[in-house]
Amino acid sequence: MSETAHLTCVKCTSVLDRATFEGLEVDLCPRCGGLWLDRGEITRAARLPDGEITRLRGLLTETDGPPPLPSSHLVPCPACDGKLSEVMLGAVHVDYCGRCHGIFLDRGELEEALAAVRERDAGATARQVFEAAVSVAG
């Protein structure tokens, strides 16, 4: 998890709320429904039980503001001194920090991002899954 006490949303600058799902701590935007995931957390989120995914989805969709509009300019990473750039994760565009490897998902992007990670992991060998888990912890 990020060591910063209060992360701010990269889209609407609201202070992000923290929530825990089966030991996975994520940062949620209460205004626009965005989601910040530190390095490796998208993989851990893809392994959450359905009930926890439903709970996470509910927190993201119960926000008041409209979903953020895509941006073509680089924005500062909320967790480090890096910049976010848009990359593809399966069929969805996500904001990615090449420095700390965190990602920001706009409201509505969670399902496609989780599906992309599950598809990627379905073809992985046990050794690859282990190596990925070790690199996340480091």
MARBAMAR-170966 format. One record per residue (C-alpha): x negated, y, z. Coordinates in steps of 0.02 Angstrom, whole numbers, padded with zeros to 5 digits, always signed. Example, Ala and Ser with C-alpha at 12.3 -4.5 7.8 and 13.67 -1.06 7.14 Angstrom:
-00615-00225+00390/-00684-00053+00357/
This chain:
+00000+00000+00000/-00055+00178-00028/-00149+00258+00113/-00067+00426+00080/+00060+00464+00217/+00193+00539+00103/+00189+00508-00084/+00287+00623-00198/+00387+00572-00350/+00293+00598-00513/+00455+00647-00601/+00553+00758-00481/+00425+00793-00341/+00538+00727-00202/+00454+00641-00055/+00462+00453-00082/+00545+00341+00046/+00465+00176+00095/+00559+00013+00101/+00502-00164+00139/+00559-00321+00049/+00490-00487+00115/+00329-00399+00169/+00314-00298+00007/+00315-00112+00045/+00369-00001-00100/+00398+00186-00123/+00570+00240-00184/+00629+00410-00245/+00792+00455-00158/+00831+00587-00289/+00796+00513-00462/+00788+00328-00421/+00607+00304-00473/+00495+00172-00397/+00308+00179-00361/+00217+00013-00350/+00036+00000-00297/-00086-00119-00382/-00014-00294-00394/+00153-00251-00315/+00250-00277-00477/+00188-00458-00478/+00240-00480-00296/+00409-00398-00333/+00439-00521-00475/+00423-00663-00348/+00550-00592-00225/+00707-00692-00190/+00862-00637-00286/+00940-00563-00129/+00792-00447-00103/+00793-00394-00287/+00978-00355-00269/+00942-00250-00114/+00800-00157-00204/+00909-00128-00357/+01046-00058-00245/+00928+00067-00164/+00869+00128-00334/+01042+00149-00410/+01123+00236-00262/+01030+00399-00296/+01119+00561-00334/+01014+00635-00473/+01006+00589-00656/+00866+00473-00712/+00710+00568-00759/+00673+00610-00940/+00518+00533-01020/+00367+00646-01022/+00230+00650-01153/+00102+00737-01042/-00011+00658-00912/+00044+00683-00733/-00059+00661-00575/-00052+00493-00489/+00041+00504-00323/-00081+00383-00238/-00254+00438-00300/-00345+00570-00402/-00306+00481-00566/-00182+00527-00702/-00033+00424-00759/-00017+00376-00940/+00126+00286-01026/+00095+00102-01064/+00206-00042-01118/+00252-00175-00993/+00348-00298-01100/+00482-00195-01184/+00480-00050-01061/+00371+00105-01054/+00299+00131-00880/+00184+00263-00807/+00018+00181-00761/-00135+00243-00667/-00294+00173-00742/-00389+00217-00584/-00288+00134-00443/-00181+00024-00559/-00016+00081-00484/+00140+00100-00590/+00292+00212-00584/+00458+00144-00646/+00598+00263-00690/+00773+00218-00636/+00836+00078-00746/+00664+00007-00788/+00649-00119-00646/+00740-00264-00729/+00640-00257-00890/+00476-00237-00797/+00513-00387-00685/+00564-00490-00837/+00400-00447-00924/+00297-00498-00772/+00394-00660-00751/+00369-00703-00934/+00184-00665-00922/+00165-00770-00764/+00265-00916-00835/+00122-00956-00954/-00015-00931-00825/-00115-01075-00754/-00122-01102-00566/-00302-01037-00568/-00251-00877-00658/-00111-00846-00531/-00235-00875-00388/-00365-00758-00466/-00233-00623-00491/-00177-00639-00310/-00357-00626-00248/-00390-00470-00354/-00234-00386-00283/-00292-00415-00105/-00464-00342-00142/
